Amino acid sequence: MDEPFDGLDLRQTREVMALLRQVAEGGRALLLSIHQLTDA
């Protein structure tokens, strides 16, 4: 995913992060390209 949080507000970013964590916990590998160190 390239910049998956770009253009999202804080609430939306947290919701996407939670969803990505659920996917990763299910055994999937995720590759994110993030330029914001705090988001990484």
CHARMM-style PDB file with segment names, atoms N, HN, CA, C and O in Angstrom:
ATOM      1  N   MET     1       0.847  -1.153   0.000  1.00  0.00      PROA
ATOM      2  CA  MET     1       0.000   0.000   0.000  1.00  0.00      PROA
ATOM      3  C   MET     1       0.901   1.226   0.000  1.00  0.00      PROA
ATOM      4  O   MET     1       1.879   1.293   0.744  1.00  0.00      PROA
ATOM      5  N   ASP     2       0.566   2.176  -0.828  1.00  0.00      PROA
ATOM      6  HN  ASP     2      -0.228   2.122  -1.432  1.00  0.00      PROA
ATOM      7  CA  ASP     2       1.344   3.411  -0.919  1.00  0.00      PROA
ATOM      8  C   ASP     2       0.595   4.523  -0.196  1.00  0.00      PROA
ATOM      9  O   ASP     2      -0.473   4.956  -0.627  1.00  0.00      PROA
ATOM     10  N   GLU     3       1.174   4.973   0.904  1.00  0.00      PROA
ATOM     11  HN  GLU     3       2.042   4.621   1.254  1.00  0.00      PROA
ATOM     12  CA  GLU     3       0.605   6.063   1.702  1.00  0.00      PROA
ATOM     13  C   GLU     3      -0.869   5.809   2.042  1.00  0.00      PROA
ATOM     14  O   GLU     3      -1.733   6.589   1.641  1.00  0.00      PROA
ATOM     15  N   PRO     4      -1.164   4.738   2.769  1.00  0.00      PROA
ATOM     16  CA  PRO     4      -2.567   4.403   3.047  1.00  0.00      PROA
ATOM     17  C   PRO     4      -3.295   5.405   3.945  1.00  0.00      PROA
ATOM     18  O   PRO     4      -4.523   5.378   4.020  1.00  0.00      PROA
ATOM     19  N   PHE     5      -2.557   6.288   4.628  1.00  0.00      PROA
ATOM     20  HN  PHE     5      -1.559   6.309   4.567  1.00  0.00      PROA
ATOM     21  CA  PHE     5      -3.184   7.242   5.536  1.00  0.00      PROA
ATOM     22  C   PHE     5      -3.239   8.654   4.960  1.00  0.00      PROA
ATOM     23  O   PHE     5      -3.711   9.581   5.618  1.00  0.00      PROA
ATOM     24  N   ASP     6      -2.763   8.809   3.749  1.00  0.00      PROA
ATOM     25  HN  ASP     6      -2.380   8.056   3.214  1.00  0.00      PROA
ATOM     26  CA  ASP     6      -2.722  10.127   3.109  1.00  0.00      PROA
ATOM     27  C   ASP     6      -4.136  10.674   2.935  1.00  0.00      PROA
ATOM     28  O   ASP     6      -4.997  10.020   2.347  1.00  0.00      PROA
ATOM     29  N   GLY     7      -4.364  11.862   3.444  1.00  0.00      PROA
ATOM     30  HN  GLY     7      -3.665  12.394   3.922  1.00  0.00      PROA
ATOM     31  CA  GLY     7      -5.658  12.523   3.294  1.00  0.00      PROA
ATOM     32  C   GLY     7      -6.684  12.143   4.348  1.00  0.00      PROA
ATOM     33  O   GLY     7      -7.817  12.623   4.305  1.00  0.00      PROA
ATOM     34  N   LEU     8      -6.306  11.281   5.304  1.00  0.00      PROA
ATOM     35  HN  LEU     8      -5.386  10.891   5.339  1.00  0.00      PROA
ATOM     36  CA  LEU     8      -7.239  10.870   6.345  1.00  0.00      PROA
ATOM     37  C   LEU     8      -7.040  11.704   7.600  1.00  0.00      PROA
ATOM     38  O   LEU     8      -5.927  12.141   7.891  1.00  0.00      PROA
ATOM     39  N   ASP     9      -8.122  11.923   8.344  1.00  0.00      PROA
ATOM     40  HN  ASP     9      -9.027  11.567   8.107  1.00  0.00      PROA
ATOM     41  CA  ASP     9      -7.971  12.595   9.630  1.00  0.00      PROA
ATOM     42  C   ASP     9      -7.524  11.567  10.671  1.00  0.00      PROA
ATOM     43  O   ASP     9      -7.394  10.384  10.356  1.00  0.00      PROA
ATOM     44  N   LEU    10      -7.295  11.999  11.877  1.00  0.00      PROA
ATOM     45  HN  LEU    10      -7.401  12.960  12.133  1.00  0.00      PROA
ATOM     46  CA  LEU    10      -6.753  11.128  12.917  1.00  0.00      PROA
ATOM     47  C   LEU    10      -7.677   9.943  13.196  1.00  0.00      PROA
ATOM     48  O   LEU    10      -7.202   8.815  13.335  1.00  0.00      PROA
ATOM     49  N   ARG    11      -8.965  10.176  13.279  1.00  0.00      PROA
ATOM     50  HN  ARG    11      -9.350  11.091  13.166  1.00  0.00      PROA
ATOM     51  CA  ARG    11      -9.922   9.092  13.548  1.00  0.00      PROA
ATOM     52  C   ARG    11      -9.889   8.061  12.434  1.00  0.00      PROA
ATOM     53  O   ARG    11      -9.863   6.859  12.695  1.00  0.00      PROA
ATOM     54  N   GLN    12      -9.891   8.525  11.204  1.00  0.00      PROA
ATOM     55  HN  GLN    12      -9.912   9.502  10.991  1.00  0.00      PROA
ATOM     56  CA  GLN    12      -9.859   7.609  10.064  1.00  0.00      PROA
ATOM     57  C   GLN    12      -8.547   6.833  10.016  1.00  0.00      PROA
ATOM     58  O   GLN    12      -8.539   5.640   9.715  1.00  0.00      PROA
ATOM     59  N   THR    13      -7.442   7.507  10.313  1.00  0.00      PROA
ATOM     60  HN  THR    13      -7.449   8.477  10.558  1.00  0.00      PROA
ATOM     61  CA  THR    13      -6.139   6.838  10.333  1.00  0.00      PROA
ATOM     62  C   THR    13      -6.131   5.718  11.358  1.00  0.00      PROA
ATOM     63  O   THR    13      -5.644   4.624  11.076  1.00  0.00      PROA
ATOM     64  N   ARG    14      -6.665   5.979  12.543  1.00  0.00      PROA
ATOM     65  HN  ARG    14      -7.061   6.869  12.772  1.00  0.00      PROA
ATOM     66  CA  ARG    14      -6.719   4.948  13.582  1.00  0.00      PROA
ATOM     67  C   ARG    14      -7.594   3.771  13.163  1.00  0.00      PROA
ATOM     68  O   ARG    14      -7.271   2.621  13.461  1.00  0.00      PROA
ATOM     69  N   GLU    15      -8.690   4.050  12.479  1.00  0.00      PROA
ATOM     70  HN  GLU    15      -8.952   4.985  12.237  1.00  0.00      PROA
ATOM     71  CA  GLU    15      -9.575   2.975  12.017  1.00  0.00      PROA
ATOM     72  C   GLU    15      -8.875   2.108  10.971  1.00  0.00      PROA
ATOM     73  O   GLU    15      -8.997   0.883  10.994  1.00  0.00      PROA
ATOM     74  N   VAL    16      -8.146   2.743  10.059  1.00  0.00      PROA
ATOM     75  HN  VAL    16      -8.047   3.738  10.041  1.00  0.00      PROA
ATOM     76  CA  VAL    16      -7.418   1.988   9.037  1.00  0.00      PROA
ATOM     77  C   VAL    16      -6.304   1.178   9.679  1.00  0.00      PROA
ATOM     78  O   VAL    16      -6.081   0.026   9.306  1.00  0.00      PROA
ATOM     79  N   MET    17      -5.595   1.772  10.650  1.00  0.00      PROA
ATOM     80  HN  MET    17      -5.776   2.708  10.953  1.00  0.00      PROA
ATOM     81  CA  MET    17      -4.539   1.041  11.353  1.00  0.00      PROA
ATOM     82  C   MET    17      -5.108  -0.196  12.042  1.00  0.00      PROA
ATOM     83  O   MET    17      -4.501  -1.266  11.993  1.00  0.00      PROA
ATOM     84  N   ALA    18      -6.258  -0.059  12.679  1.00  0.00      PROA
ATOM     85  HN  ALA    18      -6.751   0.810  12.719  1.00  0.00      PROA
ATOM     86  CA  ALA    18      -6.881  -1.197  13.361  1.00  0.00      PROA
ATOM     87  C   ALA    18      -7.245  -2.282  12.350  1.00  0.00      PROA
ATOM     88  O   ALA    18      -7.043  -3.468  12.611  1.00  0.00      PROA
ATOM     89  N   LEU    19      -7.772  -1.888  11.217  1.00  0.00      PROA
ATOM     90  HN  LEU    19      -7.937  -0.925  11.004  1.00  0.00      PROA
ATOM     91  CA  LEU    19      -8.130  -2.853  10.181  1.00  0.00      PROA
ATOM     92  C   LEU    19      -6.891  -3.575   9.650  1.00  0.00      PROA
ATOM     93  O   LEU    19      -6.914  -4.791   9.458  1.00  0.00      PROA
ATOM     94  N   LEU    20      -5.815  -2.832   9.414  1.00  0.00      PROA
ATOM     95  HN  LEU    20      -5.796  -1.845   9.570  1.00  0.00      PROA
ATOM     96  CA  LEU    20      -4.576  -3.440   8.926  1.00  0.00      PROA
ATOM     97  C   LEU    20      -3.996  -4.401   9.954  1.00  0.00      PROA
ATOM     98  O   LEU    20      -3.456  -5.446   9.590  1.00  0.00      PROA
ATOM     99  N   ARG    21      -4.102  -4.059  11.233  1.00  0.00      PROA
ATOM    100  HN  ARG    21      -4.541  -3.210  11.529  1.00  0.00      PROA
ATOM    101  CA  ARG    21      -3.628  -4.970  12.281  1.00  0.00      PROA
ATOM    102  C   ARG    21      -4.428  -6.266  12.280  1.00  0.00      PROA
ATOM    103  O   ARG    21      -3.862  -7.348  12.439  1.00  0.00      PROA
ATOM    104  N   GLN    22      -5.750  -6.158  12.100  1.00  0.00      PROA
ATOM    105  HN  GLN    22      -6.209  -5.280  11.971  1.00  0.00      PROA
ATOM    106  CA  GLN    22      -6.592  -7.354  12.049  1.00  0.00      PROA
ATOM    107  C   GLN    22      -6.181  -8.250  10.880  1.00  0.00      PROA
ATOM    108  O   GLN    22      -6.101  -9.470  11.020  1.00  0.00      PROA
ATOM    109  N   VAL    23      -5.925  -7.636   9.739  1.00  0.00      PROA
ATOM    110  HN  VAL    23      -5.990  -6.645   9.626  1.00  0.00      PROA
ATOM    111  CA  VAL    23      -5.519  -8.396   8.560  1.00  0.00      PROA
ATOM    112  C   VAL    23      -4.186  -9.092   8.829  1.00  0.00      PROA
ATOM    113  O   VAL    23      -4.021 -10.268   8.506  1.00  0.00      PROA
ATOM    114  N   ALA    24      -3.238  -8.366   9.419  1.00  0.00      PROA
ATOM    115  HN  ALA    24      -3.372  -7.411   9.682  1.00  0.00      PROA
ATOM    116  CA  ALA    24      -1.924  -8.941   9.712  1.00  0.00      PROA
ATOM    117  C   ALA    24      -2.029 -10.070  10.736  1.00  0.00      PROA
ATOM    118  O   ALA    24      -1.339 -11.081  10.613  1.00  0.00      PROA
ATOM    119  N   GLU    25      -2.879  -9.908  11.736  1.00  0.00      PROA
ATOM    120  HN  GLU    25      -3.440  -9.087  11.836  1.00  0.00      PROA
ATOM    121  CA  GLU    25      -3.058 -10.952  12.744  1.00  0.00      PROA
ATOM    122  C   GLU    25      -3.679 -12.205  12.146  1.00  0.00      PROA
ATOM    123  O   GLU    25      -3.533 -13.298  12.693  1.00  0.00      PROA
ATOM    124  N   GLY    26      -4.365 -12.049  11.032  1.00  0.00      PROA
ATOM    125  HN  GLY    26      -4.484 -11.161  10.587  1.00  0.00      PROA
ATOM    126  CA  GLY    26      -4.963 -13.178  10.346  1.00  0.00      PROA
ATOM    127  C   GLY    26      -3.975 -13.954   9.494  1.00  0.00      PROA
ATOM    128  O   GLY    26      -4.351 -14.909   8.815  1.00  0.00      PROA
ATOM    129  N   GLY    27      -2.710 -13.546   9.527  1.00  0.00      PROA
ATOM    130  HN  GLY    27      -2.404 -12.770  10.078  1.00  0.00      PROA
ATOM    131  CA  GLY    27      -1.673 -14.282   8.822  1.00  0.00      PROA
ATOM    132  C   GLY    27      -1.253 -13.681   7.489  1.00  0.00      PROA
ATOM    133  O   GLY    27      -0.451 -14.279   6.772  1.00  0.00      PROA
ATOM    134  N   ARG    28      -1.766 -12.538   7.154  1.00  0.00      PROA
ATOM    135  HN  ARG    28      -2.417 -12.053   7.737  1.00  0.00      PROA
ATOM    136  CA  ARG    28      -1.383 -11.895   5.893  1.00  0.00      PROA
ATOM    137  C   ARG    28      -0.191 -10.974   6.106  1.00  0.00      PROA
ATOM    138  O   ARG    28      -0.049 -10.350   7.157  1.00  0.00      PROA
ATOM    139  N   ALA    29       0.650 -10.902   5.104  1.00  0.00      PROA
ATOM    140  HN  ALA    29       0.534 -11.410   4.250  1.00  0.00      PROA
ATOM    141  CA  ALA    29       1.769  -9.970   5.130  1.00  0.00      PROA
ATOM    142  C   ALA    29       1.328  -8.680   4.438  1.00  0.00      PROA
ATOM    143  O   ALA    29       0.647  -8.719   3.413  1.00  0.00      PROA
ATOM    144  N   LEU    30       1.714  -7.557   4.994  1.00  0.00      PROA
ATOM    145  HN  LEU    30       2.267  -7.525   5.827  1.00  0.00      PROA
ATOM    146  CA  LEU    30       1.368  -6.259   4.424  1.00  0.00      PROA
ATOM    147  C   LEU    30       2.643  -5.480   4.139  1.00  0.00      PROA
ATOM    148  O   LEU    30       3.575  -5.492   4.944  1.00  0.00      PROA
ATOM    149  N   LEU    31       2.687  -4.815   3.017  1.00  0.00      PROA
ATOM    150  HN  LEU    31       1.930  -4.805   2.363  1.00  0.00      PROA
ATOM    151  CA  LEU    31       3.809  -3.962   2.666  1.00  0.00      PROA
ATOM    152  C   LEU    31       3.275  -2.547   2.504  1.00  0.00      PROA
ATOM    153  O   LEU    31       2.451  -2.270   1.633  1.00  0.00      PROA
ATOM    154  N   LEU    32       3.763  -1.658   3.365  1.00  0.00      PROA
ATOM    155  HN  LEU    32       4.432  -1.883   4.073  1.00  0.00      PROA
ATOM    156  CA  LEU    32       3.302  -0.277   3.343  1.00  0.00      PROA
ATOM    157  C   LEU    32       4.460   0.637   3.000  1.00  0.00      PROA
ATOM    158  O   LEU    32       5.579   0.449   3.476  1.00  0.00      PROA
ATOM    159  N   SER    33       4.182   1.621   2.175  1.00  0.00      PROA
ATOM    160  HN  SER    33       3.273   1.774   1.788  1.00  0.00      PROA
ATOM    161  CA  SER    33       5.144   2.679   1.879  1.00  0.00      PROA
ATOM    162  C   SER    33       4.627   3.934   2.570  1.00  0.00      PROA
ATOM    163  O   SER    33       3.633   4.526   2.150  1.00  0.00      PROA
ATOM    164  N   ILE    34       5.318   4.330   3.638  1.00  0.00      PROA
ATOM    165  HN  ILE    34       6.126   3.848   3.980  1.00  0.00      PROA
ATOM    166  CA  ILE    34       4.869   5.451   4.450  1.00  0.00      PROA
ATOM    167  C   ILE    34       6.045   6.404   4.663  1.00  0.00      PROA
ATOM    168  O   ILE    34       7.127   5.982   5.070  1.00  0.00      PROA
ATOM    169  N   HSD    35       5.827   7.681   4.386  1.00  0.00      PROA
ATOM    170  HN  HSD    35       4.948   8.023   4.055  1.00  0.00      PROA
ATOM    171  CA  HSD    35       6.894   8.665   4.541  1.00  0.00      PROA
ATOM    172  C   HSD    35       6.812   9.411   5.865  1.00  0.00      PROA
ATOM    173  O   HSD    35       7.746  10.122   6.235  1.00  0.00      PROA
ATOM    174  N   GLN    36       5.700   9.254   6.585  1.00  0.00      PROA
ATOM    175  HN  GLN    36       4.941   8.675   6.284  1.00  0.00      PROA
ATOM    176  CA  GLN    36       5.557   9.875   7.887  1.00  0.00      PROA
ATOM    177  C   GLN    36       6.056   8.908   8.952  1.00  0.00      PROA
ATOM    178  O   GLN    36       5.446   7.863   9.181  1.00  0.00      PROA
ATOM    179  N   LEU    37       7.163   9.251   9.602  1.00  0.00      PROA
ATOM    180  HN  LEU    37       7.659  10.100   9.416  1.00  0.00      PROA
ATOM    181  CA  LEU    37       7.778   8.358  10.581  1.00  0.00      PROA
ATOM    182  C   LEU    37       6.826   8.044  11.731  1.00  0.00      PROA
ATOM    183  O   LEU    37       6.826   6.923  12.239  1.00  0.00      PROA
ATOM    184  N   THR    38       6.017   9.012  12.149  1.00  0.00      PROA
ATOM    185  HN  THR    38       6.017   9.923  11.736  1.00  0.00      PROA
ATOM    186  CA  THR    38       5.092   8.766  13.262  1.00  0.00      PROA
ATOM    187  C   THR    38       4.048   7.716  12.904  1.00  0.00      PROA
ATOM    188  O   THR    38       3.633   6.950  13.774  1.00  0.00      PROA
ATOM    189  N   ASP    39       3.613   7.661  11.644  1.00  0.00      PROA
ATOM    190  HN  ASP    39       3.951   8.283  10.938  1.00  0.00      PROA
ATOM    191  CA  ASP    39       2.643   6.660  11.205  1.00  0.00      PROA
ATOM    192  C   ASP    39       3.271   5.286  11.082  1.00  0.00      PROA
ATOM    193  O   ASP    39       2.617   4.274  11.333  1.00  0.00      PROA
ATOM    194  N   ALA    40       4.536   5.248  10.697  1.00  0.00      PROA
ATOM    195  HN  ALA    40       5.067   6.070  10.494  1.00  0.00      PROA
ATOM    196  CA  ALA    40       5.226   3.984  10.532  1.00  0.00      PROA
ATOM    197  C   ALA    40       5.398   3.306  11.871  1.00  0.00      PROA
ATOM    198  OT1 ALA    40       5.965   2.216  11.942  1.00  0.00      PROA
TER     199      ALA     40
END
